[in-house]
Amino acid sequence: MEKRTPWYKEPMMLLVVGIPVIAIFWGFVMLTLAVDGADTLVSDSYYKDGVSYTENQEQDQAARDLLAEADLRFEGDRIIITLSDAMSTMPTVLQLQMGHPTIEDRDATAVLQQISEREYVGMNPLELPEKRHLWLTSPEQGWRLQQTVFIEPGKVIHLSFR
């Protein structure tokens, strides 16, 4: 007579029951990630961003007209920016927006004050190294430089109107 094993000790039963249980568990993991992880790649103000596209183009053109270029350095808790000497007039204040590629809550802004003819200093709110979208603007003169870079402490980042 053949000895029968209980159903829960059969290897095939592990496949029949185990795969659906794992699939249901993984489905709950994915559902949790989808609900908790908001899609910040789509701006909440996408219509306003689209309307302001021409304004942004005007800022880029103003940077071209002024031959605006900048070198950025992140040193500890400071950001140091040096503007190119090709610019005829220097603004007194610069604004640096540092957008995180995927998490909107980690975006940061720094206001930089002029300390010499071409140098500006502000506080660094970031923990480095990180990849960021940078927008350097002059509210006074209406120009903007932008670039996506990987920021490392002490590394010089060159922003250009090109």
CORNOR-V52104 format. One record per residue. N is the residue number from 1. RES is the residue in three letters. PHI is phi as a letter, one per 40 degrees, with the letter a starting at -180 (* if undefined). NEAR is the number of other ideal C-beta (glycine too) atoms within 12 Angstrom. D_LAST is the distance of its C-alpha to the last C-alpha in whole Angstrom. Layout:
((N;RES;PHI;NEAR;D_LAST) (N;RES;PHI;NEAR;D_LAST))
This chain:
((1;MET;*;3;86) (2;GLU;c;4;82) (3;LYS;c;6;81) (4;ARG;c;8;78) (5;THR;c;11;75) (6;PRO;c;8;74) (7;TRP;d;12;71) (8;TYR;c;12;68) (9;LYS;b;11;69) (10;GLU;c;14;68) (11;PRO;c;12;65) (12;MET;c;13;64) (13;MET;c;16;64) (14;LEU;c;15;62) (15;LEU;c;12;59) (16;VAL;c;13;61) (17;VAL;c;16;60) (18;GLY;c;16;57) (19;ILE;c;14;55) (20;PRO;c;14;55) (21;VAL;c;15;55) (22;ILE;c;14;52) (23;ALA;c;13;50) (24;ILE;c;14;51) (25;PHE;c;14;50) (26;TRP;c;14;47) (27;GLY;c;14;47) (28;PHE;c;14;47) (29;VAL;c;15;44) (30;MET;c;14;42) (31;LEU;c;13;43) (32;THR;c;12;43) (33;LEU;c;13;39) (34;ALA;c;12;38) (35;VAL;c;11;40) (36;ASP;c;10;39) (37;GLY;c;16;35) (38;ALA;c;14;34) (39;ASP;c;15;31) (40;THR;c;17;28) (41;LEU;c;15;25) (42;VAL;c;12;26) (43;SER;c;15;26) (44;ASP;c;12;29) (45;SER;b;11;27) (46;TYR;c;14;26) (47;TYR;c;11;27) (48;LYS;c;12;25) (49;ASP;c;14;22) (50;GLY;c;12;22) (51;VAL;c;11;23) (52;SER;c;16;21) (53;TYR;d;14;18) (54;THR;c;12;18) (55;GLU;c;18;18) (56;ASN;c;22;15) (57;GLN;c;16;13) (58;GLU;c;17;14) (59;GLN;c;28;13) (60;ASP;c;27;9) (61;GLN;c;17;10) (62;ALA;c;25;12) (63;ALA;c;34;9) (64;ARG;c;20;7) (65;ASP;c;17;11) (66;LEU;c;27;12) (67;LEU;f;20;9) (68;ALA;c;38;10) (69;GLU;a;26;9) (70;ALA;a;41;12) (71;ASP;b;25;14) (72;LEU;b;40;16) (73;ARG;b;28;20) (74;PHE;b;35;22) (75;GLU;b;21;26) (76;GLY;g;15;29) (77;ASP;c;16;29) (78;ARG;b;25;26) (79;ILE;b;40;23) (80;ILE;b;33;21) (81;ILE;b;42;18) (82;THR;b;28;17) (83;LEU;c;38;15) (84;SER;c;23;14) (85;ASP;c;16;16) (86;ALA;c;18;14) (87;MET;c;26;15) (88;SER;c;13;18) (89;THR;b;18;20) (90;MET;b;28;19) (91;PRO;c;31;20) (92;THR;c;19;23) (93;VAL;b;22;22) (94;LEU;b;40;19) (95;GLN;b;30;19) (96;LEU;b;44;18) (97;GLN;c;27;19) (98;MET;b;34;19) (99;GLY;c;28;20) (100;HIS;c;23;22) (101;PRO;c;19;22) (102;THR;b;18;25) (103;ILE;b;17;27) (104;GLU;c;19;27) (105;ASP;c;11;29) (106;ARG;c;19;27) (107;ASP;c;23;24) (108;ALA;a;29;24) (109;THR;b;24;23) (110;ALA;b;31;23) (111;VAL;b;24;24) (112;LEU;b;33;23) (113;GLN;c;21;25) (114;GLN;c;23;24) (115;ILE;b;20;26) (116;SER;a;14;25) (117;GLU;d;15;23) (118;ARG;b;23;20) (119;GLU;b;24;21) (120;TYR;b;32;22) (121;VAL;b;27;24) (122;GLY;a;31;25) (123;MET;c;21;27) (124;ASN;c;28;26) (125;PRO;c;23;27) (126;LEU;c;33;26) (127;GLU;c;17;28) (128;LEU;b;25;26) (129;PRO;c;15;25) (130;GLU;a;27;23) (131;LYS;c;21;21) (132;ARG;a;36;19) (133;HIS;c;26;16) (134;LEU;b;37;15) (135;TRP;b;31;14) (136;LEU;b;44;14) (137;THR;b;32;15) (138;SER;b;31;17) (139;PRO;d;21;20) (140;GLU;c;16;21) (141;GLN;c;26;18) (142;GLY;g;21;17) (143;TRP;b;37;13) (144;ARG;a;34;11) (145;LEU;b;39;9) (146;GLN;a;28;10) (147;GLN;a;29;10) (148;THR;b;17;14) (149;VAL;a;29;15) (150;PHE;c;18;19) (151;ILE;c;32;20) (152;GLU;b;19;23) (153;PRO;c;22;25) (154;GLY;g;17;24) (155;LYS;c;18;21) (156;VAL;c;18;18) (157;ILE;b;33;14) (158;HIS;b;22;11) (159;LEU;b;32;9) (160;SER;b;25;5) (161;PHE;c;26;4) (162;ARG;c;13;0))
